[in-house]
Amino acid sequence: MQYPQLTQKALGCFENNVPFVLFSIPGSNSITGIFQKDVHTSLPNESLEDSFIFSPFNLQQENYRIPLENSDSYNCMLNLKEEEISPQTITIDETKEDKQAHLTLVNNAIDKIQTGNIQKVVVSRKKEISLQGFQLQKLCDSLFSQNPSAFRYVWYHPKTALWCGATPEVLIKTKDNAFTTMALAGTQKIENTSIIFWGDKEKNEQQWVVDAIVDSLLDKTTALNISKTKSHIAGNLAHLRTDIKGVLNTSRYGLKKVVEALHPTPAVCGTPTKRAQDFIYKNENYDREFYTGFLGISNAEQNSTDLFVNLRCIKIDQNNATLFAGGGITKDSNAEDEWLETHNKMQTMIQVLQPLL
């Protein structure tokens, strides 16, 4: 199947309220489409196996999957011309009230951290914008011609609306018993990739994420290897990245238990996890839904899994788009800087929406 036929099939599902997902693995020059054969979707209550998974930040909420056994799957080469992201920032109308609300949230987080109960908490916000007219084909063309180093996807289910994204963060990749995950934290806007300086705030934040991931996996693995930390480029942003590899003890722990141990990481929640979660639920004043949740495919036939953290994403419901962005708050955070960071992070997906604005 060619790309135009793949997107036309997605459009047919979309118009008939049938679940589907289109996605491209980082660095791949191909795109996969999984199209459910009917509107019924089972929930991954006991297993995440053999399905495309779409899970919210809050695991107490409903999560969704498209079972591979009840779907048609197709692959095609991506032959879209890669677009260069405009160096000019696309203006987002931000009100004084929006900014003040986020500054207050960040300052409340800093105050909480200074009491000594929390080391780090990730706080976020959403921004709703109107589209001139939603066209699935234009969205797909724009999304899949940008950010090839990210996991790019378009997901649709009638109960979730349409979501799309270009996330740089792996939750877990497995092949047989071997696994890879990553700690990704710290953010800065970059103009020159050869000159990137990281301060103590970002380095400490990164180490907390590494330590938390390692602690959560120690009793579920028979081997662990931690790489050196390096800069990771995602669009016009740089992050700190540490790769963690090893061997899972699958005789004792299935995929679901491993994922539950990893999610949410300090990169999207904070540390200690429970206290950070409590702060988020009490203070963010909105439902993250699937933002900072996870998504990806688990394939029993290939004995492999590719799950990603749902960052840099958009929810689209008719002609309304909702963008999400957040940042890790520590005792050294500055509220104005954190506001600017959310603005910069939203630019990745605003660029994707540009043909629809």
TORKOL-4160 file (C-alpha; in steps of 0.2 Angstrom, whole numbers, padded with zeros to 4 digits, m for minus):
357
<pt num="1" X="0000" Y="0000" Z="0000"/>
<pt num="2" X="0006" Y="0017" Z="m0004"/>
<pt num="3" X="0005" Y="0033" Z="0007"/>
<pt num="4" X="m0010" Y="0041" Z="m0001"/>
<pt num="5" X="m0020" Y="0025" Z="0000"/>
<pt num="6" X="m0015" Y="0023" Z="0019"/>
<pt num="7" X="m0021" Y="0040" Z="0023"/>
<pt num="8" X="m0037" Y="0038" Z="0013"/>
<pt num="9" X="m0040" Y="0022" Z="0023"/>
<pt num="10" X="m0037" Y="0032" Z="0039"/>
<pt num="11" X="m0049" Y="0045" Z="0033"/>
<pt num="12" X="m0062" Y="0032" Z="0030"/>
<pt num="13" X="m0060" Y="0025" Z="0048"/>
<pt num="14" X="m0061" Y="0043" Z="0055"/>
<pt num="15" X="m0077" Y="0047" Z="0045"/>
<pt num="16" X="m0085" Y="0031" Z="0051"/>
<pt num="17" X="m0079" Y="0032" Z="0070"/>
<pt num="18" X="m0068" Y="0017" Z="0068"/>
<pt num="19" X="m0052" Y="0017" Z="0078"/>
<pt num="20" X="m0035" Y="0018" Z="0069"/>
<pt num="21" X="m0017" Y="0023" Z="0072"/>
<pt num="22" X="m0004" Y="0029" Z="0060"/>
<pt num="23" X="0014" Y="0029" Z="0067"/>
<pt num="24" X="0032" Y="0030" Z="0062"/>
<pt num="25" X="0046" Y="0023" Z="0073"/>
<pt num="26" X="0061" Y="0036" Z="0076"/>
<pt num="27" X="0073" Y="0036" Z="0062"/>
<pt num="28" X="0062" Y="0025" Z="0051"/>
<pt num="29" X="0058" Y="0029" Z="0033"/>
<pt num="30" X="0041" Y="0019" Z="0034"/>
<pt num="31" X="0024" Y="0022" Z="0041"/>
<pt num="32" X="0013" Y="0009" Z="0049"/>
<pt num="33" X="m0006" Y="0010" Z="0049"/>
<pt num="34" X="m0017" Y="m0001" Z="0061"/>
<pt num="35" X="m0035" Y="m0001" Z="0057"/>
<pt num="36" X="m0048" Y="m0009" Z="0068"/>
<pt num="37" X="m0061" Y="m0020" Z="0059"/>
<pt num="38" X="m0075" Y="m0014" Z="0070"/>
<pt num="39" X="m0079" Y="0000" Z="0082"/>
<pt num="40" X="m0078" Y="m0011" Z="0098"/>
<pt num="41" X="m0062" Y="m0009" Z="0107"/>
<pt num="42" X="m0057" Y="m0020" Z="0122"/>
<pt num="43" X="m0047" Y="m0012" Z="0137"/>
<pt num="44" X="m0030" Y="m0019" Z="0142"/>
<pt num="45" X="m0035" Y="m0023" Z="0159"/>
<pt num="46" X="m0024" Y="m0038" Z="0162"/>
<pt num="47" X="m0012" Y="m0038" Z="0148"/>
<pt num="48" X="m0004" Y="m0025" Z="0136"/>
<pt num="49" X="0001" Y="m0039" Z="0124"/>
<pt num="50" X="m0002" Y="m0039" Z="0105"/>
<pt num="51" X="m0010" Y="m0022" Z="0103"/>
<pt num="52" X="m0007" Y="m0004" Z="0100"/>
<pt num="53" X="m0009" Y="0004" Z="0117"/>
<pt num="54" X="m0015" Y="0022" Z="0121"/>
<pt num="55" X="m0014" Y="0025" Z="0140"/>
<pt num="56" X="m0017" Y="0041" Z="0150"/>
<pt num="57" X="m0006" Y="0049" Z="0163"/>
<pt num="58" X="m0017" Y="0043" Z="0177"/>
<pt num="59" X="m0018" Y="0024" Z="0176"/>
<pt num="60" X="m0034" Y="0025" Z="0186"/>
<pt num="61" X="m0043" Y="0032" Z="0171"/>
<pt num="62" X="m0048" Y="0021" Z="0156"/>
<pt num="63" X="m0034" Y="0016" Z="0143"/>
<pt num="64" X="m0037" Y="0010" Z="0126"/>
<pt num="65" X="m0030" Y="m0002" Z="0114"/>
<pt num="66" X="m0032" Y="m0008" Z="0096"/>
<pt num="67" X="m0030" Y="m0027" Z="0096"/>
<pt num="68" X="m0019" Y="m0033" Z="0082"/>
<pt num="69" X="m0029" Y="m0049" Z="0080"/>
<pt num="70" X="m0045" Y="m0038" Z="0076"/>
<pt num="71" X="m0036" Y="m0026" Z="0065"/>
<pt num="72" X="m0029" Y="m0024" Z="0047"/>
<pt num="73" X="m0011" Y="m0018" Z="0047"/>
<pt num="74" X="m0001" Y="m0010" Z="0032"/>
<pt num="75" X="0016" Y="m0003" Z="0030"/>
<pt num="76" X="0022" Y="0010" Z="0017"/>
<pt num="77" X="0037" Y="0020" Z="0013"/>
<pt num="78" X="0037" Y="0038" Z="0018"/>
<pt num="79" X="0042" Y="0048" Z="0003"/>
<pt num="80" X="0036" Y="0065" Z="0009"/>
<pt num="81" X="0049" Y="0078" Z="0007"/>
<pt num="82" X="0056" Y="0083" Z="0024"/>
<pt num="83" X="0051" Y="0100" Z="0029"/>
<pt num="84" X="0063" Y="0112" Z="0037"/>
<pt num="85" X="0055" Y="0120" Z="0053"/>
<pt num="86" X="0054" Y="0139" Z="0051"/>
<pt num="87" X="0066" Y="0148" Z="0062"/>
<pt num="88" X="0052" Y="0160" Z="0066"/>
<pt num="89" X="0041" Y="0157" Z="0081"/>
<pt num="90" X="0023" Y="0155" Z="0077"/>
<pt num="91" X="0013" Y="0167" Z="0088"/>
<pt num="92" X="0002" Y="0159" Z="0100"/>
<pt num="93" X="m0011" Y="0171" Z="0108"/>
<pt num="94" X="m0007" Y="0170" Z="0127"/>
<pt num="95" X="m0017" Y="0180" Z="0139"/>
<pt num="96" X="m0011" Y="0188" Z="0155"/>
<pt num="97" X="m0022" Y="0177" Z="0165"/>
<pt num="98" X="m0014" Y="0161" Z="0156"/>
<pt num="99" X="0003" Y="0167" Z="0161"/>
<pt num="100" X="m0001" Y="0172" Z="0179"/>
<pt num="101" X="m0010" Y="0155" Z="0182"/>
<pt num="102" X="0006" Y="0146" Z="0177"/>
<pt num="103" X="0018" Y="0157" Z="0186"/>
<pt num="104" X="0007" Y="0154" Z="0202"/>
<pt num="105" X="0007" Y="0136" Z="0199"/>
<pt num="106" X="0026" Y="0135" Z="0197"/>
<pt num="107" X="0029" Y="0146" Z="0212"/>
<pt num="108" X="0017" Y="0135" Z="0223"/>
<pt num="109" X="0027" Y="0120" Z="0217"/>
<pt num="110" X="0044" Y="0129" Z="0222"/>
<pt num="111" X="0036" Y="0133" Z="0239"/>
<pt num="112" X="0031" Y="0114" Z="0241"/>
<pt num="113" X="0048" Y="0108" Z="0237"/>
<pt num="114" X="0056" Y="0120" Z="0249"/>
<pt num="115" X="0046" Y="0112" Z="0263"/>
<pt num="116" X="0057" Y="0096" Z="0260"/>
<pt num="117" X="0042" Y="0085" Z="0255"/>
<pt num="118" X="0046" Y="0084" Z="0236"/>
<pt num="119" X="0062" Y="0085" Z="0227"/>
<pt num="120" X="0055" Y="0088" Z="0210"/>
<pt num="121" X="0037" Y="0090" Z="0202"/>
<pt num="122" X="0032" Y="0092" Z="0184"/>
<pt num="123" X="0019" Y="0105" Z="0181"/>
<pt num="124" X="0010" Y="0108" Z="0165"/>
<pt num="125" X="m0003" Y="0118" Z="0156"/>
<pt num="126" X="m0014" Y="0116" Z="0141"/>
<pt num="127" X="m0018" Y="0129" Z="0127"/>
<pt num="128" X="m0033" Y="0128" Z="0116"/>
<pt num="129" X="m0033" Y="0136" Z="0099"/>
<pt num="130" X="m0045" Y="0136" Z="0084"/>
<pt num="131" X="m0042" Y="0128" Z="0067"/>
<pt num="132" X="m0048" Y="0136" Z="0051"/>
<pt num="133" X="m0054" Y="0119" Z="0045"/>
<pt num="134" X="m0048" Y="0102" Z="0050"/>
<pt num="135" X="m0041" Y="0091" Z="0036"/>
<pt num="136" X="m0034" Y="0074" Z="0041"/>
<pt num="137" X="m0023" Y="0073" Z="0025"/>
<pt num="138" X="m0015" Y="0090" Z="0029"/>
<pt num="139" X="m0012" Y="0085" Z="0047"/>
<pt num="140" X="m0003" Y="0068" Z="0041"/>
<pt num="141" X="0007" Y="0077" Z="0028"/>
<pt num="142" X="0013" Y="0090" Z="0040"/>
<pt num="143" X="0016" Y="0078" Z="0054"/>
<pt num="144" X="0026" Y="0065" Z="0045"/>
<pt num="145" X="0037" Y="0077" Z="0035"/>
<pt num="146" X="0044" Y="0084" Z="0051"/>
<pt num="147" X="0054" Y="0078" Z="0067"/>
<pt num="148" X="0060" Y="0061" Z="0060"/>
<pt num="149" X="0070" Y="0058" Z="0076"/>
<pt num="150" X="0054" Y="0057" Z="0086"/>
<pt num="151" X="0040" Y="0044" Z="0087"/>
<pt num="152" X="0026" Y="0052" Z="0076"/>
<pt num="153" X="0008" Y="0046" Z="0077"/>
<pt num="154" X="m0010" Y="0050" Z="0073"/>
<pt num="155" X="m0022" Y="0041" Z="0084"/>
<pt num="156" X="m0041" Y="0041" Z="0083"/>
<pt num="157" X="m0054" Y="0033" Z="0094"/>
<pt num="158" X="m0072" Y="0039" Z="0095"/>
<pt num="159" X="m0071" Y="0040" Z="0114"/>
<pt num="160" X="m0054" Y="0049" Z="0115"/>
<pt num="161" X="m0056" Y="0061" Z="0099"/>
<pt num="162" X="m0040" Y="0062" Z="0088"/>
<pt num="163" X="m0023" Y="0064" Z="0095"/>
<pt num="164" X="m0006" Y="0066" Z="0086"/>
<pt num="165" X="0011" Y="0069" Z="0092"/>
<pt num="166" X="0030" Y="0069" Z="0089"/>
<pt num="167" X="0038" Y="0062" Z="0106"/>
<pt num="168" X="0056" Y="0061" Z="0109"/>
<pt num="169" X="0055" Y="0049" Z="0124"/>
<pt num="170" X="0055" Y="0030" Z="0125"/>
<pt num="171" X="0046" Y="0023" Z="0139"/>
<pt num="172" X="0052" Y="0005" Z="0136"/>
<pt num="173" X="0058" Y="m0005" Z="0121"/>
<pt num="174" X="0059" Y="m0024" Z="0122"/>
<pt num="175" X="0065" Y="m0038" Z="0111"/>
<pt num="176" X="0064" Y="m0055" Z="0119"/>
<pt num="177" X="0071" Y="m0052" Z="0137"/>
<pt num="178" X="0082" Y="m0038" Z="0132"/>
<pt num="179" X="0075" Y="m0020" Z="0136"/>
<pt num="180" X="0080" Y="m0002" Z="0133"/>
<pt num="181" X="0073" Y="0013" Z="0142"/>
<pt num="182" X="0079" Y="0031" Z="0144"/>
<pt num="183" X="0080" Y="0045" Z="0156"/>
<pt num="184" X="0075" Y="0062" Z="0147"/>
<pt num="185" X="0075" Y="0078" Z="0157"/>
<pt num="186" X="0081" Y="0096" Z="0156"/>
<pt num="187" X="0076" Y="0107" Z="0142"/>
<pt num="188" X="0084" Y="0122" Z="0133"/>
<pt num="189" X="0080" Y="0130" Z="0116"/>
<pt num="190" X="0095" Y="0129" Z="0105"/>
<pt num="191" X="0102" Y="0139" Z="0090"/>
<pt num="192" X="0118" Y="0130" Z="0088"/>
<pt num="193" X="0119" Y="0112" Z="0092"/>
<pt num="194" X="0138" Y="0112" Z="0094"/>
<pt num="195" X="0137" Y="0124" Z="0109"/>
<pt num="196" X="0126" Y="0117" Z="0123"/>
<pt num="197" X="0129" Y="0120" Z="0141"/>
<pt num="198" X="0120" Y="0112" Z="0155"/>
<pt num="199" X="0118" Y="0119" Z="0173"/>
<pt num="200" X="0117" Y="0110" Z="0190"/>
<pt num="201" X="0098" Y="0112" Z="0190"/>
<pt num="202" X="0096" Y="0102" Z="0174"/>
<pt num="203" X="0110" Y="0089" Z="0179"/>
<pt num="204" X="0102" Y="0086" Z="0196"/>
<pt num="205" X="0085" Y="0084" Z="0188"/>
<pt num="206" X="0092" Y="0071" Z="0176"/>
<pt num="207" X="0100" Y="0061" Z="0189"/>
<pt num="208" X="0084" Y="0060" Z="0199"/>
<pt num="209" X="0076" Y="0053" Z="0184"/>
<pt num="210" X="0090" Y="0040" Z="0181"/>
<pt num="211" X="0090" Y="0035" Z="0199"/>
<pt num="212" X="0071" Y="0033" Z="0200"/>
<pt num="213" X="0071" Y="0022" Z="0184"/>
<pt num="214" X="0085" Y="0011" Z="0190"/>
<pt num="215" X="0077" Y="0009" Z="0207"/>
<pt num="216" X="0060" Y="0004" Z="0199"/>
<pt num="217" X="0069" Y="m0009" Z="0188"/>
<pt num="218" X="0081" Y="m0017" Z="0200"/>
<pt num="219" X="0070" Y="m0032" Z="0206"/>
<pt num="220" X="0063" Y="m0035" Z="0189"/>
<pt num="221" X="0080" Y="m0037" Z="0179"/>
<pt num="222" X="0094" Y="m0049" Z="0179"/>
<pt num="223" X="0106" Y="m0036" Z="0172"/>
<pt num="224" X="0107" Y="m0017" Z="0170"/>
<pt num="225" X="0118" Y="m0005" Z="0161"/>
<pt num="226" X="0118" Y="0014" Z="0162"/>
<pt num="227" X="0126" Y="0024" Z="0148"/>
<pt num="228" X="0134" Y="0041" Z="0149"/>
<pt num="229" X="0123" Y="0056" Z="0149"/>
<pt num="230" X="0122" Y="0066" Z="0133"/>
<pt num="231" X="0112" Y="0080" Z="0124"/>
<pt num="232" X="0097" Y="0074" Z="0114"/>
<pt num="233" X="0091" Y="0085" Z="0100"/>
<pt num="234" X="0072" Y="0086" Z="0098"/>
<pt num="235" X="0067" Y="0099" Z="0085"/>
<pt num="236" X="0073" Y="0116" Z="0091"/>
<pt num="237" X="0075" Y="0109" Z="0109"/>
<pt num="238" X="0089" Y="0100" Z="0118"/>
<pt num="239" X="0087" Y="0088" Z="0133"/>
<pt num="240" X="0098" Y="0078" Z="0143"/>
<pt num="241" X="0097" Y="0059" Z="0139"/>
<pt num="242" X="0104" Y="0043" Z="0148"/>
<pt num="243" X="0100" Y="0026" Z="0140"/>
<pt num="244" X="0097" Y="0012" Z="0152"/>
<pt num="245" X="0098" Y="m0006" Z="0145"/>
<pt num="246" X="0097" Y="m0023" Z="0152"/>
<pt num="247" X="0088" Y="m0040" Z="0153"/>
<pt num="248" X="0071" Y="m0042" Z="0161"/>
<pt num="249" X="0066" Y="m0056" Z="0173"/>
<pt num="250" X="0051" Y="m0061" Z="0162"/>
<pt num="251" X="0049" Y="m0077" Z="0172"/>
<pt num="252" X="0043" Y="m0067" Z="0187"/>
<pt num="253" X="0036" Y="m0050" Z="0179"/>
<pt num="254" X="0026" Y="m0048" Z="0163"/>
<pt num="255" X="0026" Y="m0032" Z="0153"/>
<pt num="256" X="0011" Y="m0024" Z="0162"/>
<pt num="257" X="0020" Y="m0025" Z="0179"/>
<pt num="258" X="0036" Y="m0018" Z="0171"/>
<pt num="259" X="0027" Y="m0003" Z="0163"/>
<pt num="260" X="0017" Y="0000" Z="0179"/>
<pt num="261" X="0034" Y="0001" Z="0188"/>
<pt num="262" X="0041" Y="0014" Z="0176"/>
<pt num="263" X="0026" Y="0025" Z="0173"/>
<pt num="264" X="0025" Y="0039" Z="0178"/>
<pt num="265" X="0044" Y="0043" Z="0178"/>
<pt num="266" X="0050" Y="0058" Z="0187"/>
<pt num="267" X="0052" Y="0066" Z="0169"/>
<pt num="268" X="0033" Y="0068" Z="0168"/>
<pt num="269" X="0028" Y="0067" Z="0186"/>
<pt num="270" X="0042" Y="0071" Z="0199"/>
<pt num="271" X="0050" Y="0063" Z="0214"/>
<pt num="272" X="0044" Y="0055" Z="0226"/>
<pt num="273" X="0031" Y="0049" Z="0214"/>
<pt num="274" X="0016" Y="0048" Z="0225"/>
<pt num="275" X="0019" Y="0066" Z="0233"/>
<pt num="276" X="0022" Y="0073" Z="0216"/>
<pt num="277" X="0006" Y="0065" Z="0209"/>
<pt num="278" X="m0004" Y="0072" Z="0223"/>
<pt num="279" X="0002" Y="0089" Z="0220"/>
<pt num="280" X="m0002" Y="0088" Z="0202"/>
<pt num="281" X="m0019" Y="0082" Z="0204"/>
<pt num="282" X="m0023" Y="0096" Z="0217"/>
<pt num="283" X="m0015" Y="0110" Z="0208"/>
<pt num="284" X="m0014" Y="0109" Z="0189"/>
<pt num="285" X="m0033" Y="0112" Z="0188"/>
<pt num="286" X="m0035" Y="0102" Z="0172"/>
<pt num="287" X="m0036" Y="0084" Z="0166"/>
<pt num="288" X="m0020" Y="0079" Z="0157"/>
<pt num="289" X="m0029" Y="0065" Z="0149"/>
<pt num="290" X="m0017" Y="0056" Z="0138"/>
<pt num="291" X="m0003" Y="0069" Z="0138"/>
<pt num="292" X="0012" Y="0062" Z="0148"/>
<pt num="293" X="0004" Y="0045" Z="0147"/>
<pt num="294" X="0011" Y="0032" Z="0135"/>
<pt num="295" X="0008" Y="0024" Z="0119"/>
<pt num="296" X="0015" Y="0011" Z="0107"/>
<pt num="297" X="0014" Y="m0007" Z="0100"/>
<pt num="298" X="0017" Y="m0024" Z="0108"/>
<pt num="299" X="0019" Y="m0038" Z="0096"/>
<pt num="300" X="0018" Y="m0055" Z="0102"/>
<pt num="301" X="0023" Y="m0063" Z="0086"/>
<pt num="302" X="0039" Y="m0053" Z="0085"/>
<pt num="303" X="0041" Y="m0054" Z="0104"/>
<pt num="304" X="0044" Y="m0035" Z="0105"/>
<pt num="305" X="0037" Y="m0019" Z="0112"/>
<pt num="306" X="0040" Y="m0001" Z="0108"/>
<pt num="307" X="0032" Y="0011" Z="0120"/>
<pt num="308" X="0034" Y="0030" Z="0121"/>
<pt num="309" X="0030" Y="0043" Z="0133"/>
<pt num="310" X="0016" Y="0055" Z="0125"/>
<pt num="311" X="0025" Y="0071" Z="0125"/>
<pt num="312" X="0024" Y="0085" Z="0112"/>
<pt num="313" X="0006" Y="0080" Z="0108"/>
<pt num="314" X="m0011" Y="0088" Z="0102"/>
<pt num="315" X="m0029" Y="0083" Z="0105"/>
<pt num="316" X="m0040" Y="0088" Z="0090"/>
<pt num="317" X="m0059" Y="0088" Z="0092"/>
<pt num="318" X="m0068" Y="0095" Z="0077"/>
<pt num="319" X="m0060" Y="0112" Z="0074"/>
<pt num="320" X="m0052" Y="0114" Z="0091"/>
<pt num="321" X="m0035" Y="0109" Z="0095"/>
<pt num="322" X="m0027" Y="0107" Z="0113"/>
<pt num="323" X="m0009" Y="0109" Z="0115"/>
<pt num="324" X="0000" Y="0103" Z="0131"/>
<pt num="325" X="0017" Y="0107" Z="0139"/>
<pt num="326" X="0026" Y="0106" Z="0155"/>
<pt num="327" X="0042" Y="0107" Z="0164"/>
<pt num="328" X="0051" Y="0099" Z="0179"/>
<pt num="329" X="0051" Y="0111" Z="0194"/>
<pt num="330" X="0065" Y="0110" Z="0207"/>
<pt num="331" X="0071" Y="0122" Z="0221"/>
<pt num="332" X="0082" Y="0131" Z="0209"/>
<pt num="333" X="0068" Y="0134" Z="0196"/>
<pt num="334" X="0062" Y="0151" Z="0190"/>
<pt num="335" X="0044" Y="0154" Z="0186"/>
<pt num="336" X="0047" Y="0165" Z="0171"/>
<pt num="337" X="0059" Y="0153" Z="0164"/>
<pt num="338" X="0047" Y="0139" Z="0166"/>
<pt num="339" X="0033" Y="0149" Z="0157"/>
<pt num="340" X="0045" Y="0152" Z="0142"/>
<pt num="341" X="0050" Y="0133" Z="0142"/>
<pt num="342" X="0031" Y="0128" Z="0140"/>
<pt num="343" X="0030" Y="0141" Z="0126"/>
<pt num="344" X="0045" Y="0134" Z="0117"/>
<pt num="345" X="0039" Y="0116" Z="0119"/>
<pt num="346" X="0022" Y="0120" Z="0111"/>
<pt num="347" X="0031" Y="0127" Z="0095"/>
<pt num="348" X="0035" Y="0109" Z="0090"/>
<pt num="349" X="0017" Y="0105" Z="0088"/>
<pt num="350" X="0012" Y="0122" Z="0082"/>
<pt num="351" X="0023" Y="0119" Z="0067"/>
<pt num="352" X="0013" Y="0103" Z="0063"/>
<pt num="353" X="m0003" Y="0113" Z="0064"/>
<pt num="354" X="0003" Y="0127" Z="0053"/>
<pt num="355" X="m0007" Y="0121" Z="0037"/>
<pt num="356" X="m0023" Y="0121" Z="0047"/>
<pt num="357" X="m0021" Y="0138" Z="0056"/>
